Amino acid sequence: MSNSDFIDRFWEIVRNCWAAICKVVLGYVDESSKATAIEYDPAVTFTIAAVMLVLFGSACWAASIAKCRRYNPIPHFLLGLVIPWIYPLIILFALDIKGVKEMREKAEAERQAKEAEEAERQKNIALNMGGEAQEQSEEANEGFTQAYFEKIARAEDGSSAGPWIATYGGNTIRVLSIIEALPEVVNVEFEDAKGKPMRIRIPYAKIEAWEKE
């Protein structure tokens, strides 16, 4: 017998018991009203019926609350019978729907896990983007530093190692010699369009190419 069939059978027994009790009480009232030697006391009959109504009403209410909240109603029916009306009122506010709390906790844990995963993914994306930007910046300015120009400025015998063809800011010039490499710019002597030597300071950040002629 399944749990559902057992519960249905239990409720059938409860209904039969209630019908039997009502039959006994009504029979007692009927017989009392017919008997001449037996004194009929309506107060006793009313008291018995009221007590039974209170007990069974409490038990049925407790069982209904339990069943609506996915619990086995039988234990709650019995407790409602033993502790009339107080027990149903307690479980009315204290008894949660069975399984809902666990479902909420599971859903909350899944939500937090997804948020943590998304935060980690965004962090990795930011780190990767920052690394790529740094690599691009380093590649764009690779070699064009003060140390680089100090290194290439002179030949082994100490003479100027030029000339070079330099491109910066969209302009291309013929550099005759590197006069001085400073922290932010390089001071060079170049040849203008008329072939006349001139000096200029070129920022490292603007240098696009620097090749030996």
Protein Blocks (a to p, Z undefined) as FASTA:
>chain_A
ZZklmmmmmmmmmmmmmmmmmmmmmmmmmmmmmpmkbccdfklmmmmmmmmmmmmmmmmm
mmmmmmmnopafklmmmmmmmmghklmmmmmmmmccehklmmmmmmmmmmmmmmmmmmmm
mmmmmmmmmmmmmmmmmmmmgoiafklmmmmmpcfkopafbdcdddeehiacddfbdfba
cfkbccdddddfkopacdddddfklpmbdcdZZ
